[in-house]
Amino acid sequence: MLTVASYGSAILVVVTLVVKLFHLVNAIQILILKLYCLEDWVKEAEEQNSLWRQSLRMMEERLVRLERQVDPTLGGSPFLSSGRERT
């Protein structure tokens, strides 16, 4: 028969295994949360990148318009956007 000490040892082993299992589950949950947050960070970075690209495109378009106003050989009109002829 098993003695009280061996029952205590068996219980201690089971409790230790259960605690280690909870630690493992907790570590997996933390990893999943970090990956989920990383996914959110990637989405935010992509959105910010899209905004920067859109802003850059708008600035390039303005620059092209200004260049055409200054130099009509670039395909611009000899008239300013206000309708006055350049001197």
BAGUMI-775193 format. One record per residue (C-alpha): x, z, y; residue in three letters. Coordinates in steps of 0.2 Angstrom, whole numbers, padded with zeros to 4 digits, always signed. Example, Ala and Ser with C-alpha at 12.3 -4.5 7.8 and 13.67 -1.06 7.14 Angstrom:
2
+0062+0039-0022ALA +0068+0036-0005SER 
***
This chain:
87
+0000+0000+0000MET +0005-0003+0018LEU +0010+0012+0028THR +0005+0016+0046VAL +0021+0010+0052ALA +0019-0007+0043SER +0001-0008+0051TYR +0009-0004+0068GLY +0022-0017+0066SER +0010-0030+0060ALA -0001-0026+0075ILE +0014-0027+0087LEU +0018-0044+0080VAL +0001-0051+0082VAL -0001-0044+0100VAL +0016-0052+0104THR +0011-0068+0097LEU -0005-0068+0107VAL +0004-0063+0123VAL +0016-0078+0120LYS +0002-0089+0117LEU -0006-0084+0133PHE +0010-0087+0142HIS +0011-0104+0134LEU -0007-0109+0140VAL -0003-0102+0157ASN +0013-0113+0158ALA +0003-0128+0153ILE -0011-0124+0166GLN +0003-0123+0179ILE +0011-0139+0174LEU -0006-0148+0175ILE -0010-0141+0192LEU +0007-0146+0198LYS +0004-0164+0191LEU -0013-0164+0199TYR -0006-0159+0216CYS +0008-0171+0214LEU -0005-0185+0212GLU -0014-0179+0228ASP +0003-0179+0237TRP +0006-0197+0231VAL -0011-0202+0237LYS -0008-0195+0254GLU +0009-0203+0255ALA +0001-0220+0251GLU -0013-0217+0264GLU +0001-0213+0277GLN +0011-0228+0272ASN -0004-0239+0274SER -0007-0232+0291LEU +0011-0235+0296TRP +0010-0253+0290ARG -0006-0256+0299GLN +0002-0249+0315SER +0017-0260+0313LEU +0007-0275+0310ARG -0003-0272+0326MET +0014-0269+0336MET +0021-0286+0329GLU +0005-0295+0334GLU +0006-0288+0352ARG +0025-0293+0352LEU +0021-0311+0347VAL +0007-0312+0360ARG +0019-0305+0374LEU +0033-0317+0368GLU +0020-0332+0369ARG +0015-0326+0387GLN +0033-0326+0392VAL +0039-0342+0383ASP +0025-0355+0381PRO +0037-0365+0369THR +0033-0352+0356LEU +0015-0359+0355GLY +0008-0349+0369GLY -0003-0355+0383SER +0005-0359+0400PRO -0009-0348+0407PHE -0009-0329+0407LEU -0023-0320+0398SER -0030-0315+0415SER -0033-0334+0418GLY -0020-0336+0432ARG -0007-0349+0431GLU +0011-0343+0429ARG +0023-0347+0443THR 
***
